[in-house]
Amino acid sequence: MSKKLEGKIALVTGGTTGIGLATAKRFAEEGAHVYITGRRQAELDKAVALVGNATGIAVDSTRLEQLDELYARIGQEQGRLDVLFANAGGGSMLPLGEITEAHYDDTFDRNVKGVLFTVQKALPLLARNASVILTGSTAGSSGTAAFSVYSASKAAVRALARSWILDLKDRAVRVNTLSPGATRTPGLVELAGPDAGQQQGLLDYLAAQVPLGRVGEPVEIANAAVFLASDDASFVNGAELFVDGGQAQI
């Protein structure tokens, strides 16, 4: 049986943990050579060892000169990109009344600035019919207490995809948003702090909000990313694919 991404060159930003790491592994299993970025070399080395057919490059997606260096290397080594998963990002919680400029800047730099320039600087390398996948969130279309800045940043990501498909229509590059619901990742559980009991309490609370009665696993989001990256999604463009157990649909 042929693999869905056989011979493809893929880039997964923020690929050292959670959804990014699970997606890099699935891309490689489907035949792609995967470039993985992250900010810490030790975690990158571990991710490359887990993924197998991969190259790790230390990149902070908010640093434009580092993105330039990333794409210069990919261009030199491969000459093209077939799949770009702009996944690097994150956020923290603060309620209205306590939001600081630093909190806002950090969230929007990671989730909007970083995504925007990750995609824009990739344009010279993107092959015709390439697939660009942006990591959104159910938070971008529903309210969450103390999470308004993060939610707004993910709503912005969704808006970028809608306009970019018009900018790129002559190149047949597809841009879609993949929006996970509550997923068992380090980034999610750490919102509850370092205490394991509080982390499990957060997961239990979130599971109760999901019609399927549980939180997602990173590989379940990764499987959806494989679909969007592959020719199976050749007529899927500008869409938001929720992988959330129904959480955003009620």
Secondary structure, 3 states (H helix, E strand, C coil): CCCCCCCCEEEECCCCCHHHHHHHHHHHHCCCEEEEEECCHHHHHHHHHHHCCEEEEECCCCCHHHHHHHHHHHHHHCCCEEEEEECCCCCCCCCCCCCCHHHHHHHHHHHHHHHHHHHHHHHHHEEEEEEEEEECCHHHCCCCCCCHHHHHHHHHHHHHHHHHHHHCHHHCCEEEEEEECCECCHHHHHHHCCCHHHHHHHHHHHHCCCCCCCCECHHHHHHHHHHHHCHHHCCCCCCEEEECCCHHHC
